[in-house]
Amino acid sequence: MHSFTKDQSPWIPNGPAGVMSLLRPLLLDVVPTIQQTAALALGRLANYNDDLAEAVVKGDILPQLVYSLAEQNRFYKKAAAFVLRAVGKHSPQLAQAIVDCGALDTLVICLEDFDPGVKEAAAWALGYIARHNAELSQAVVDAGAVPLLVLCIQEPEIALKRIAASALSDISKHSPELAQTVVDAGAIAHLAQMILNPDSKLKRQVLSALSQIAKHSVDLAEMVVEAEIFPVVLTCLKDKDEYVKKNASTLIREIAKHTPELSQLIVNAGGVAAVIDCIGSCKGNIRLPGIMMLGYVAAHSENLAMAVIISKGVPQLSVCLSEEPEDHIKAAAAWALGQIGRHTPEHARAVAVTNTLPVLLSLYMSTESSEDLQVKSKKAIKNILQKCTYLPALEPFLYDAPPNILKHVVGQFSKVLPHDSKARRLFVTSGGLKKVQEIKAEPGSLLQEYINSINNCYPEEIVRYYSPGYSDTLLQRVDSYQPLTN
Amino acid sequence: MATLARLQARSTFVAHQYYYRNSVVDVFRKKEYDAAVKIQSWFRGCQVRAYIRYLHRIATVIQKWWRGYSGREEYRLLVKFASCAMKMNFYNAMAVRIQRRWRGYRIRKYCFNYFYLKEYLRAVSETNDAIREALEEFAEMKEREEKKADLEREEKERDYQARKMHYLLSTKQIPGIYNSPFRKDPDPWELRLQKAKPLTSQRSKVKDKHWVSPNSWLECTSARSFPRSEVLPPIDRKQCQGPFRDITEVLEQRYKPLEPTLRVAEPINELNVAREEFRRQEWMRNVNDNMFLPFSTYHKNKKYTPLMHSSSKYGPNSYGSRHFRDENPKKWICDKDFQTVLPSFDLFSKYGKLYSKAGQII
């Protein structure tokens, strides 16, 4: 019967309560193997469906499990921890039910067991419980799990290390206090050592744990950096596994976003080049943390933005902007480009030469873009245009920009043209002056002032020549001309 | 009366003549009068014009003088302002020069070092290149290692295959599969088969079987304790000839789970284990590991180690056991020796010499 239930776990029962009432007395059976199999069956049922997990909770099975967890052998402990994990993973309420029946203390005792399988099952259960919200995490920490998890990380078994790292990551992700508790247990040094491990799943979890710790505050980020993860973390950016790359770039992003000094550190260690190469080698959501990292670095100061530019970041970002199908990645790329280009004319020029401004404009104007994307591309265009003095990139804007952006474009022209004669000539020959004359602006508005200052750069007959309807006025003059009859 | 009548008849004529003669004179009178007036007026006009001309001339002189004066005043003012403006422009230009120099100096010295920035950016790009190279090398190394591991794995597999298919090797009489007589040279598999050692079935999987207690039923019935073949027998297999049992019966018997007897259910050295356990418990409570030996025969051969206080290099110190008096005679109170106040016990003079063995150490 037990092997039947074990093998038939995808079978949907028509009465979860009925199944529970069948399995519950088996948990109290004399023969230990029957107890273990019953526990295993319960675990598999709860794992499949959250209704079944609720039925497990309602059937008052958990207290019995918790009570016998303390005294049975390791197979039973593994099976019971499996049941707790399966119940706790579905929702915060179920996890709270597990905490309420006092399972945390027994799980923490299991963490001290000799058998690595028991430790793994207990750590897994604790991780799933702590994943949901900060209160549950705090409950797990109060039960004293964190030092034991740090000990588990040092064990030689890879699977145990993975699970312990993932549990620490789940605990520290909710709030800075929890992350501080994890750090106080000395986790950072061990996690930093494990970055060099060749197992990719372990690296995923370790990098995720470090990034969850570093994201909360400057002090925590500095402590992570002090563990000398640079430049070792950069080798993880070249890993075969996509998620290792993603978590490594997430870690670097979380460190870079706090202060300019941390960003400077990353730039000095060559992190920007590594991240740019990583962006180039991935597709889709994997790229997103790397793109955001470039944006954060460039946002702090203009020297850092210049460092991003000379590391050839801008062509890569414009490639991302044009070829990614998803809107949120495009929005991130637009934001990052805006942060790079907004500092000085040099930066704006570097962004404009790569022909990204028309792409940004089309994203802003297109009706298919999400609101977030439109807002971000508009801000990016505005920020870059306010500093852009590279006229060949501005000219296409005269033709297709909407009025609110046209104002900025014409403003930039009015700032550059009075001082540069070659630019004036080019402006005329390329048809820009003609286009400017055709713009209708309310008299007294800012746009009209800009247009006037552009017109003042040219002699009057040229301006009249290019104003619309000039051919008509010429023809009128022809009509009204009386030739001199001698 | 006649004259009166004559006069009256001529009155109208006279009246007309009178009128006519006066008026003729008047015509001329008017003409002459007008002429005289004209001449006079022309003359007066000339006088007045001359006077006015004179006045104009004088007024022009005054005005000329006045205009020149006011113009010169204006001009002086203009020149003053122009010279002021020129001076201010000059001063401004010079001040701009000074400020320009000062600003450049200040920025370069205190705020922003352009060359340092250029140097820094160059260093950053160099670091980037170095990191890129290092990462490329790292990736290449990983690739190479993976390829090597793959190749090795394939090699091992092929070796294993060759060992398993060793019987396909060609003999002197019969050419094997890979050594067809129609080929120019034998297939590379042939050479591999020649090099391979035949596979003995026991060598294939050697895993250390850790001892599992018969209590854990799950582990006992695992593949380790009852290895099953991977492949089930074909469905439509012909019945083997001969008086064989039904295959299902045989398999049932073969794979019957272990039902240990009560004797086997407990480990064979259970008693010893229990004793050991007990002994361990006792040992925990001992302070001293040495066994307590109660009788003197156990200590017979042990040499007595005297106290450090009362022994010296040359034998035990006699003070305190042999005599109790001070060595130095000057400290003695009287000459005579001490007298023992109490005689020795008579009881113990016969100690050990009587017949009875009561209280003696055996």
Interface residues (C-beta under 8 A of the other chain):
Chain A: P32 T33 Q36 T37 N73 F75 P231 L234 T235 L237 K238 K240 V267 N268 A269 G270 G271 V272 A273 A274 D277 N303 M306 A307 I310 S311
Chain B: L117 Y120 L121 V124 S125 T127 N128 D129 A130 I131 R132 L135 F138 A139 K142 N215 S216 W217 L218
